[in-house]
Amino acid sequence: MGMGDEVLLVERVPVDAERPEVGVVVVATINRPDKLNALNQTVMSAIKDFCADVERDDKVRCIVFTGAAPAPAPEGKRAKPHAFVAGADISEFQGLGSEEVRPMFSDNGWEAIWRLSLPTIAMVDGFALGGGCEVAVSCDLRVASDRSRFGTPEINLGLIPGGGGTQRLARLIGHGRTMEMVYTGEMIDAQEAHRIGLVNHVTAPEELRDRTMALARSIGSKSSHTLRVAKSTIRAALETSLSDGVQVEADAFANLFDTEDKEIGVNAFLAREPAVWKHR
């Protein structure tokens, strides 16, 4: 996609510049900086279409979601703050009833991100509030700048999170901390988000992209087939009992012994050479 007025910008970055056959990291940038990258139905539709496209693309190894940086401030004006996604576009909520809202929230961008089979990373610089916090927790990993803020302020609108926030946050940071975030609507800073396990890494803003892309390239250098199996197996821990989950893991582990990548990985390890994966 190009720049222009598109609400989702897509960039393809080689995992290994010297070995293009390894594949790409795809960076998807939500591009409404004048609205602090707030989610509206146009953005949601673009996210769903994007997720369908990358799922079909066998060159993709890892997906990074981020928000566009604000434009420089006009002379004499204050610059807009940085935002990952500052929330939903509240102007779209006015006057709506349950019958209009239910379809919008039952088939949405958060679930499209969550259902992606390959690893996903949220690269957060600035506000990740409401629906934006839900985009971040729909991803597998989160890397944030130290000026980032996270929150679920829906309670202040007489609402609760509606994009999976109550469920995914509770599984990520525990029900007690989730209840406090949802009940109060107050923001937490990046350091606190890291302390409670909401964020994997915190960096200075100028180091955020390099740190995120290094992580994405590291992940992208692994067998994409094995990554998909790992993701689905870890997800089983969120959906099943411990005993059922251990059985899912055992079955997945055993099945990998029938793959070419297992032989490639084991032989490369024993030969002390880098693995060149068959399943990309």
N, C-alpha and C positions, 0 to 999 in steps of 0.2 A: 504494500500500500504506500501511497505517497503522503506528503504532508497535507497541504490544503486544509479543508474543513473536516477531514475524516476524524471520527471520534476514537478510532483505534488505529494506532500506527504500529507497523510490524517490521522488525529488523531481524535479519538472519546473520548470525555471527559464527564463523567456523569454530568447532571445538579445538581443532589443531590446524593452524594456518599452513603448516607444511604438509599436512595429510588431509586434503579436503574430503576424501572418501569416508573419513570418520563420521562426518555429519555436522549438524549445526545446533547451536543454542538459538531459540527464537525468543526475542524480547518483544512483548506486547505492551504498548504504552497507551493508557487511557488518556485521551487528548481533549480535555475541556478545562484548560488551566484557568480561564477567566471565571469558571464556576467551581474552582478548586477540585476539578475532575469528578464532580458529583455524578452519580449514576442516574440516568434516565432510561426510558424504554429503548431509545436509539442505541445507547451504549450497551444495554443488556443484549439486544439483538446482535450487535457486532461481536460481543464476547461469545455468544452461542455459536455464531457462524465461524468465528476464529477457532474455537475448540474443535468443531467438527472438521475443519480443514487440517489442523495439525495432527489430529488423530489418524488421518488418512495418509500423512506424509512420512514416508519411511526414512527420510533424512534427519528428522528431528530427534534430538537426544534429551533435551531439557527445555522447559519453558519458564521464562521469567516474566512476571507481571509487575508493572510499575505505573506511576502517574507522571504526566508532563510537568515540567518545571514552569513556574510563572514567567510571563514576559517581563522584561525590564519595565520599571515604573516610568510613566510619563513625567516630564519635568514638573517638579513641585508636588508630585503625588507620592503617596506611600505605596511601596511594592506589595503585591498580594503575597500571602504566606505560601510556603511550600506545602504541597498536599500529595499524598498517595491517592486517596479518594476520601473526600471530606464527608461522604454520606450519600444518601439518596437525594434526588432532586425533589425537595419537599413540595414545591409548587405543583407537582403532578398528583399529590395526595388530596388536595383540597376538593371537597364535595364528593369524594368517592365512597361507595359502600362496599360491603363484603363481596357482592357478586362481581363487581368489576375488578377488585383487588385479587381475589383468589386465583384466577387464571394467570395473572401477572407473576405471582409469587410461587406458583406450583411448577412452572416451567421457566427457569431463570438462569442467569449467568453464573450465580454461585454454584449451583449444582453442576453446570457444564464444566466449570473448573475442577470441582471435586471429583468428577467422573473421569477426568483425563487419566490415561493409563501410564503415562510417563511422568517423571519427577517434575514438580513445579516449585518455583521460588517466588515469594513476594519481596520485591525490592522497595522498601518503604522509606520515603524521605518526606517527613512532615506529618500532617494529620491523616490518621486512618480511623475514621469515626463511623459508627453505625454500619451502613452497608459497605463502607470501605474497610472497616475492621473485619467484616464478614468475608470480603474478598481475600484479605490477608490470611484468615484462618481456613479458607477453602484451599489454600496452597499447602504444600507439604512442609516447606521451610520458610522462615522469615528472616531477612537481614534488614536492619533498620539503621538510619542515621541517628545520631544522638540528639537531633532536634525533633524527632518524631514523637507523636502523641497518639495514644490509642484510647478508644472509648466506645461505649454503647449508650448514646444519649437519648434513645427512643422514648424512654420513660417520661422525658420532658415534653413529649408530644402526645402523651396519653397512649403510647404504643409500647410494644416490646420488639426486640430484634425479630425480623421475619425472613431472613436469608440464611437460616441455619445457625445463627449466632448463639442462641441459648444452648444448642446441642453440641456444636463443635467446640465452643469455648469451654464448656463443662468438662469435656473429655480431654482438652488440652491443658487447662490450668486448674481443674478441680471445681466442684460445685460451689464451695464457699466463696472463692474469689470471683467466680462468675456471678453469683448472686449479688455481691457487693457492686460489681461493675454495672450490672443491669438495674439494680434497685436505685443506685445513686445517680447514674448517668454521668459520673465524673470521669475525667480523663486521667490516664497514668502516663508517665514519661517513659522513654525508651529503656532507661536503666531499670526501672521497676518492671517493665514488661519482660526484660531479660531475666530478672531475678525470679519471676514467677513462672518462667517457661513459655511465655507467649512468643518471645523472640529468640532466635538461635544465636544471632550475633549483632553487636552494636558497633558502628564505626563513625568516624568523622564524615560529614557530608561529602567532602572531596574524595574520600576513599571508598564511598559506598558502591559505586559501579564496579570498580576494580575488584573489590572483595566479593561482591555478588557473582561477577562473571568468573572469577577464579573458582568459586564453589561450583558454579554451573558447568564449567569446563571439566573439573575433576569428576563430577557425576557423569557428564556426557561421555567421558572416556571409557566408561564401563560397558559391559554387554547390555544393550537395550532390552533384550529378552529377559535377562536376569533381573534387571531393574524393575521391569513390569511385574515379574513374579514377586519380588521383594515388596513392592508397593501394595499389591493385592493381599499379600500375606499379613503385612503389618496392619492393613485396614481391617482384616478379620478380627484383630484384637479389639476393635471398637464395636464390632457387631455380634460377637459370639462369647460364650463362656470360655474360661481359661482352658478347660479340658478339650473343648471343641477346637479352640484356636491352636493348641499344641498339635492336634491331629492335622489341621489344615497345613501347619508348618511342616510337619513330618512328610506329608504327602507331596507338598511342593518341593521340598528338599530332595526327596527320592526321585521325583520326575526330572529334576535338572540333571541327574546322572545319565539321562538318555539324550542330552543335547550335545551338539558339537562344541558349544562354548565351554562346557565343563571340561572336555578333553583339552581344548585350547588353553584354558586357564591353568589347569593342573600341569600340563607339559611345559608351559611358559615359566611357571613358578619353579619347577624342578631344573629347568635349563637356565634359570636366572636371567630370563629375557622378558621384555614387555609383551603382554598378550595382544594379539591382533584378532579381534573378535569376528566371528562369522555372523552372528545375529546382531545387526546394527539397528 
